[in-house]
Amino acid sequence: MLPTPVSAEDLNIYGRADLPWDRVRKALDMAIGLPETAEFLGTVSPSGKPSSAGIGCVESDGHLYFTSGPATRKSRNLASNPDCTLSLRLPGVDLVLSGEAHRVTDTAELDRVTAVYRAGGWPAERSGDEVTAPYSAQSAGPAPWHLYRFTIHSAVGVALTDPHGATRWQFAHRGMALSQEHSDAPDDATEVEAQRS
């Protein structure tokens, strides 16, 4: 089960109509890992050029996981900048998750996640610190593949069916404490004004 947000902000422009996270979580539980669920990973190259690629996600132990060949653009982009987005078309909800993805090399975690893939019908196996299978999606590149763990920092969801709503959620993560420290610190303009007084 994915984590519970620490805050929510109603984004609905037609009055108050929060989109409850429980509704999104149920849609994720129903659709994640299915081949018909549209899932796209957005990354940024070292030069700042954006890239998007279709992926296949699974959920395990509160995280989303995906595979990617080491020579693919998305893997190269993540090696230089782990910040990324996952965009999903779920039953009744469009969802964009922002966060970071890091390669998994822990064998126990690899074994646990490849078992989830197998339970969903993809015959993935761990081979050392990589994933192999007789086939995969074209966008993954040739085997073997790296496994990535996606950590959610924030999400925006828009309901496609009644009751409609739009909400932004924030999630607890390692970088959150640092960003809160910076938000409590005075900005440069405040510091300059204080020095003039």
N, C-alpha and C positions, 0 to 999 in steps of 0.2 A: 504494500500500500504506500502510495506517495505521501510525502510529508504534508502536514497541515500548515496553511499559511499563518504568518504572524500578524498580518494586517490585510485589509481589503479596502479598495476605493471604488465607489460606484462611478462608472464612466458613461452611464446611459444618458443620451442627450434628449430623451423624450420623457423626462420625469424620473422619479426614483424607482429603479427596478434592478436591484442587485442580482447578480448571477451567483447563486450559492456554489461554493467550492465542492460541496457534496455532489451536486449535479454533474460537475465536470469530472470528479473522481469516478463516479459511476460510468460515465461515458468512456473514460480512459480504460477502466477495468473491462468494459465490454469490447472495446475495439483495438486496444494496443496489441501488437504482434500479429494482427490479421493482415493478409496480403492486400485486401481491398481498402485498408486504412491508409490514406495519403499522409506521409510523414516526410518532411524535408528538413535537412540540416543546413543552416546558414553559417558560413565561416568567412574570415577575412584573411587575405594574403598579406605577407610582410609589407608589400607596397600599398596596402589599403584597398585592394580590389575585392569586392564582395563576390561570393560564390554560393550557390545553392545546389544540393544534390539530394535525390531521393534515397531514403534509408529504410531499414526495417528495425524497429525498436522492440524491446521486451522490457518488462518491469520485474525487478527482483530486489527484495530487501530495501524498499523505499527509494530506489534509484531507477532511472531509465538507462538502458544499455543499447549500443549499436556496434556494428563491425565496419571496418574499412581497411582496404589494402594499404600497405605502407607507402606505395608509390602514388596513391591517388592524391588529387589536389586537396581534398578535405583533410586527409591525414597530414600532409605537408603543412597546411594552414594551421591545424591544431597544434602541431609541434612548435610553431613559433608564437601562436596566440590561442590559448584554450577558450577564450570567450566565443560564444556561439549562440545560435537560436535553434529551437526545434519548433516547426510549424506543423500542426496536425488538423486534419478535418475529421472530427469525431461525430458520432450520431447526435445531431441537434446542437453542436457547439464547434465553432472555430477557435483554436487555441494556439497561442504563440508563447513558448517558454524561452526565457533568457537565462543563461547561466554559463557554465564552463564544462568542458569535456576533457577528461584525462585518460590516458591509456592505462589499462589494467594489466598487471603482470603477475599478481598474486595467484598462485595455482588453485587455491581453494575457491577464490572468487570466480576464476575462469571456469572451474568445474561446475560451480553452482549455476552460473549463467548459461553455459552451454547445455546444461540439463533443462533449463527453461526453454531454450530454443528447440531442443529435441521434443519436449512435451507439446510444443506448438506445431510440430511437423517438419522442422528443418533439421537434418541429421548432423548437427554441428558437434565437433569433438575438440578437446584441448590437445594441442601438440606443443609441448614446452610452454612458452608464454604467448602462444598464438592460437588462433582458431582455424580449423580446417573442416571441409565438408565436400561432398562430391560436386556441389553446385552452389551458386549464390546469385543475387541480383547483379545485373551488369554494372551498376554504379559502384559496387564494392570492389571491383578489380579482381584479378586472379588470386587464388589462395596462395599462401596462408594470409589470414587477416588479423589485424589488431582488434582487440575489444576495447571499447571506450565506455566509461561511466559518466553520465551527464548529471550534474548537480544543479538543481533549479535555484535561481536567485529571485526571479520574478516571473509573472505570467499575466497575460491579457486574454480574456475569453469573451466571445460574443455569441449569445444564444441565437440559433437559427430558427427556433420554433418557440411557440408560446410555452411558458411566459418568457418574453424577450427580456434581455438585459445585457449589460456589458460591465465587466469588473476587471480591475488590476489587483493582483495579489503580490505580496512580498513574502519571501521565505527566509528563515534563519539559515545562515551560511557563514563560513569562516571569514570572508571579507566584510561581512555586515558590521562587525564591531569596529573595524578600521574605518569604514565609511561613516559610521555614526560619530566616531571621534573627530573626523574631519568636518562633519556637518555642525558639530558643537563649537569648533574653532572659529574665531572671527575671520572674515574674508579680508583680502588685502585692503579694500576700500575702508572697512571699519578700522583696521589698524592705522591707516594713514590719518583718518579723521581723529582718532584717539591721540595720535602723536601731535596733531595741530593744537589740541586743547591744552 
